[in-house]
């Protein structure tokens, strides 16, 4: 669900490189993604990417 809402809005504008980063995030468990995005758990280096921060900010950014 976390990733799907982001994709609904942004998927058509992603570059090939961004799409690759996005697909890498899809390999993670949604429960892990939520823990990383909310700060409950540290984000592993392999997932701490610009795309991760973009998805996190889409859902939990300032002003939300």
Secondary structure as the mmCIF struct_conf table of DSSP 4:
data_model
#
loop_
_struct_conf.conf_type_id
_struct_conf.id
_struct_conf.beg_label_comp_id
_struct_conf.beg_label_asym_id
_struct_conf.beg_label_seq_id
_struct_conf.end_label_comp_id
_struct_conf.end_label_asym_id
_struct_conf.end_label_seq_id
HELX_RH_AL_P HELX_RH_AL_P1 UNK A 2 UNK A 10
HELX_RH_3T_P HELX_RH_3T_P1 UNK A 11 UNK A 13
HELX_RH_AL_P HELX_RH_AL_P2 UNK A 16 UNK A 26
TURN_TY1_P TURN_TY1_P1 UNK A 27 UNK A 27
BEND BEND1 UNK A 28 UNK A 28
HELX_RH_AL_P HELX_RH_AL_P3 UNK A 30 UNK A 38
TURN_TY1_P TURN_TY1_P2 UNK A 39 UNK A 39
BEND BEND2 UNK A 40 UNK A 41
HELX_LH_PP_P HELX_LH_PP_P1 UNK A 42 UNK A 44
HELX_RH_3T_P HELX_RH_3T_P2 UNK A 45 UNK A 47
BEND BEND3 UNK A 49 UNK A 49
HELX_RH_AL_P HELX_RH_AL_P4 UNK A 50 UNK A 60
TURN_TY1_P TURN_TY1_P3 UNK A 62 UNK A 63
#
